[in-house]
């Protein structure tokens, strides 16, 4: 059995949750004698190949920088032939895709299907359902994920006064016309013209997004869904349940409970944060909550944040400004993957204040695996993995006062913290995931032999 796994990001360039998941999955498959090749895009005009953690990796070039129409319609770029020629030579049995973006999306999946490979897509992000990318309606409350032309258009910025009939009519415009109008008008200094640009451009984007979701469902032999909220969102959008497999994430074998068994009681509550600087990860909410604590509440917040970039620089500066005024903050270096288990075990609590619907996140399972309770946002995958008052604590995502109150409660009640630690059950491992994926691959291949 020959497997191809594709993703938009991969080591050593990036080290997010998707990359960690793929690497651990492939290590688990290797224990069953199954090998795979990873393919991921690389900006520029040259191909590259290397080995990462005993897994061969192919990096296919992406150039030139695509225009908005190509990005929104996921059309092949000028360099797509590099990927196409490489994939044809592989003669793989199963093609397993882990992204749904221009550089690893519709055209890549369609080609694998055309070449006769069995196709599997794991949905790691809200993007296939949510154009906002967060599953938060108007950025404030969880959405059920139904792609509705009117609701989605208004959530993305079409003025409330625009009627459903008008939106339905505009949704039938050619995508190229809508995108061009939006690009030109939203650059205007006039508020009215900017609103007109959104009104003209967004409905047709929603229509295209809905079309692509249905294409995803048609092209994939199976969709692997890590969380219940995703499963329900896909079902509500008409994706057949027979196409979907609910398969939760797992942790690598290096995360084990013995790391935290002898943790001494500390008079200062140590709270850790591991995540990106972007606002969606919520570090700014956590920072403000700690800063509001009375001086007599003994806590230390250790922030190991990553990937500031253009989406996180502003938020990083906001958090640093708070930290500079409060000695209870420690801005630490980002952790290597090898250092994560020991760091998680050293915390009394791991804070996961995400402001969007996570599909995992993997770090929750990793904290539980070493015996560290999670203080998390009561949203999405976090709420599915943390049992409030049993093995962790759930807080309304964007309610700073609630976060302050929760931290104060846990800082003052050592018995409660001990109870939460004792309530943590053994967690699922990536070996479990690998076994399920191996079973899925065999099932799909056996279907051709009947």
N, C-alpha and C positions, 0 to 999 in steps of 0.2 A: 504494500500500500504506500503510495507516494502522495504526500500532502504539500500544498502550498498555503501559507498563511500570509495575508497582506494587511497592511496597516498604514495610516498616514504618518505615524511617528514610530521611531525605533531607536534603540540604543546604538551607539553611545551618544548620539546627538541629543536625545531627550530621554527622560526617565519617569514618565507619568504612570498612572494606574493601568492604562491599556498595555503599555510596553511590559510592565511587571507581570500582568496577567498572561500575556502571550508567552513570555519567557518561561514562567512557571508551568504553564500548560504543556509546552514542548518538552520541558525537562521531565514532566510526569509521563508523557507519551513515550519518551525514550526508554523508560523502565519497562515498557511493554514491547520493546523492539521496533517502535514506530519512529521514523525520522521525518523531518520536514524541512522546508526551506522558507525563510521569511523574505518577503519583498516589500519595499517601502520606497516612496518617492524621494528625490533629492533635487533641490533647486540647482539648476545649471544644465550644461549640455553634455556632461560626461556620465557614463555608467560607472558603478563601483561594485566590488564584491569583497566580502571579508567574512570572518567567522566571529560570532559573539557567543560566549558561553557554550561553545561546542555546537552551535547552530549556524549553518551557512546563511548568509544574508546577501540579497541582491538589491542594489539601490538603482532604480530607474530614473533617468533625468526628466525634469519637467521644465519646459521652456517653449516659447517665451512666456512672460507673465500673462495669464489669460485675461480677457475682458470680462465684464460682468455677465454678459449673456452666456458665455461658455461656462462660467462658474455656476450660474443658476440652473442651467439646463444640463450640467455635467457632460458637456460635449468633449470629445477627444481633442487634445491639444496637438501642436505640431510635432511633439516628441513622443506621442502615444505609440508609434510604431516600435520604439525600443522595447516597451513593455510587452507589446503584442508579439513581437518576434521571440522574445525570451520565453513567454508563457507557452507558445506553440512548441518550442523545443523541449519543454519539461515533460510533456506527456504524463501529467499527474492524474491521480484518481479522484482526489478531492481538492477543491479550491475553497478555502475558508477565509472570509474577509471580515476585518474588525473595524472598518471605518466606513463612513458614508459621506465622502466629500469629493470635490472635483478631482483631486489627485489620487483618490482611491475610492471609487464609487461606482456609479451606474455603468459606465462603459467598460470598466474592468470586470465587473460581475457578468455583464452580458457576453463578453468575449469568452470567459471561462465556460459559461453555459453553452455557447456556440461550439466550443471545442470538445464538448461531450463530458466535461468534468461534472461531478456532483458538487453542488454549490451550497455552502453554509455561510450565514452571516450572523455574527454576534453583535448585538446592539449595546454598545458601551456608553452611548450618549443619548440625550433627548432629541438630537437633531433630526432624525428621520420623521419625527412627529411634529416637533415644535420649531417653527422658523425663528422664534425668539431665542431658542436654544436652552431655555431654562425650565420650561413647563410651569412658569409662574404667570398667571393671568394679570396683565397690566404691570407685571413685575412685583405683584403684591401678595397673591394667593395662589395655591396650587390649582392647576387646570386638569380637567379630565382627559385632555389630549385629543378630543374630537376636532378634526380639521374642518371647521365651518367657515365659509367664505366671509360672512359678515363679522362673526366674533373674532376670528383671527386677524382680519384686516384692521379692526378697531383696536385690538390689542397691540398691533404693530404701529399704530399711529394715525390711521384714518380718522378724521374728526367724528365725534359721536353724532353730529347733526346729519351726516350723510346717510341716506336711507339704504335699507337692505336691497331695494330694487336697483338703486344706482350702483351699489357695490357689485351686485350680480351682473349687471350690464358691463361694468368696467372689467370684471374678471374674465370676460371673453375677448378682451383686446389681445393682439399678438404680444407675446412676452417682450420682444425687442422694442416695441413701441412704448409699452409701459415702463420698462427699465430706462429707456432713453429720456422719457419725460421726467421721471423721478430724478435721474441724475442731474438734469439741467436745472429743474426748478428748485430742488432742495438746496442748491448752492446759492440761491438768491438771498439778498438781504431782507426781502419782504417776507413777513410771517405768512401772509395769505398765499403767496406763491409757493412757499415751502410746504404748506398744508395741501395745496393743490397737487404738488408733486407726489406727495404720499398717497393722496386720493387716487391719482391716475396710475401709480406704479405698483402699489402693494397688492390690490386684489388679484392681479394677474400672477404675481409671485405665489400667492396662496394656492391658486389653481394649479400651477406647475408643481408646487410642493405636494399637493394631494396626488397628482398624477405619478410623481416619482415614488411615493409610498406604495402605490399599487403596483408599480413596476418592480420595486424591491420584493414585494410579496410574490409576484409572478416568477421572477428570475431565481429566487432562492428556493432550493429544495427544502431547506429548513431554516427558520429564524431562531437563534438561541437568545433567550431573554433572561437577564440576570435578576430581575425584580418583578414583584407582583403588579406594581403600578404601571410598568411598561406593558406587561402582558395584557392588562385590562385596556390600556390606551389603544393598543394594536387591535384588540378584539372589537372595541367600539368603532374603530375606523373600517371595519369590515374584513380584516385579515383573518382567514380561516384558522381556527384553533388547531387543526391538523397540521398546519404549517409551522406551529410554534412549539418550542421546548423551553419550559421554565427551568433554568439551570443556574443556580446561584454561584457566586464567586467562591473561591477558597484561598487558603493561605499556604505559602511555601512551608516545607518541613522545618526550616530553621526557626520558625516561630513556635515556641513551646512554653508551657506553663511553668516549668521549673525555674525559669528566669525570675519569676516574681514571688515564688513561694516564701522566701525568707525576708520579704520587704519589711524593714523596721518602721514603726509608727513615727511619723515626722510631725513636729508641731507646726510646720509650715506646709500648707497644701501646695504640692507641685502640680501645676497644670501645664500640659504640653499641647502644642499645636504643630501639626505637620500638614502642609498644603501650599497651594499657590497663593501669591499676593493678591490675586484678582478678587474683586468684591463678591463674586458669586461664592467664594469659599468662606466668606464671613469673618475673616480675622479682625476687621474693623469693629464689628459688633462685639466680639470677645474682648478686644482691647478697651473699648469704652466701658463695658460692663465691669472689668477689673478696676479700671480707674475710678469708678464711682463707689467702690467698696470703702467703708469706713477704715480709717488708719489702723484700728485694732484688729482687723481681720487679716490674719497672717497667711498670705498666699505668695506664690512666685509663678509668674507666667513665662514659660520658655517657648519662644517662637522660632521654629525651624522652617521658615518659609522659602519658597522657591519661585523661579520664573517671574520676575517682575515684568520685564518687557513693556510693550506699549499698552497692554491691558492691565498691568499691575503697578506701574510706577507711581501713579497718583495715589493709589490706596496705600502703598508702602510708605510714602511720605507722610500720609495722614496718621498712620499707626506709629511711625517713628516719632512724630511730634508729641503724641501722647506718652510714649515710652520715655522720652527725654525728661518728662515732668514727674515720673513715677518710678521709684527705686524697686518696685515689685516686678518690673519687666526685665527680661533678658532676651535680647535679640541675638540668637545663636546662628551659626553657620548652617546651611542646608546639609542634610545628612546623606551619606552614601547609603546604598541599599544594605550593605553589610552592617552598618551601624544602627539601622532602624530597630531591630528587635531589642537590643540592650537599652536604647533610648526609651522606647515605649514602656519597658519594664521598670524604668527608673521613675516614671511619672506616677503620681497618685490618681490622676485623671487625664484622659485624652479628651480635649475639646474638639468637636467637629461641628462648627456653627454654620454650616452651608446654607446659602440663601436661595438655593435651587434644588430641584429634585435629583438627587444622586441615584445612579443605578447600582451602586454598591453602598458606600465606598469601601474599597479594599482595606483601607487603614482601620476601619472599625473592627473588622474581623481580625486584623493583625494585633490590635490592642487587646481584644478579648482572648486571643490565643495565648498571650503572655500573662493574662490575668489582670489587666488594667481596665477598670470601668470607663465607659464612654459617657461624657456629657455632650449630648448632641441635639441638633435641631430636629424638631418634631415634623420632619418632612421626608417623603419619598423613601429611598432605600435605608436611610438611617433609622427611621421609625419602624421599618420591617425587621431590623437586626437588633435593636436595643429594646429591652423590656423595662419600661419605666418603673423604678423602685425595686426592681429585682436584680438586674445586672448592670444597670446604668441609669441615666437620668435624661429625660427629654424636656426640651424647652421650646416655646414658640420662637420660630426662627429669627425674626427681626425685632423682638421685644427686648431692648437692652435692659430694662428694669427687671424683667423676668430672669435674664441671665445673671444679673447682679445678685438677685435673691437666691437663685439656685447655688451659685458659688459660695455665698455666705453660709447657706444651710449646710453644705457639704464640708466647708472648712471648719465649722463649729461642732460637727457631729462625727467623731471618729468611728463610732459604732455603726453609723449608717454607711460610711464608706467601706468599712470591713464587711458589712452585710452584702453590699453590692459586689465586692470582690469575690465573696464566697458564692454568689449567685451565678457567676459566669460558668456556662457549660462548655464542654469541648466543642471546638468549632470545625467546620468543614475545611478540608484541605484541597489543594490543587491536584493531589492524587485522586481524590474523589471526582473532581471535575474531569480529569484526564480519562478516567474509566467511563464516565458518561459520554464524553466526546468520542471515545473509541467505539463504544456501542452504537452511537449515532452514525459514525462513518460506515461501520460494517452493515448496519441496517440499510443505509442508502445504497451501498454497493450491491447488497444481496437482492434488492428490489429489481435490479436489471437482469438478474440471473433466473428469475421466476418465469 
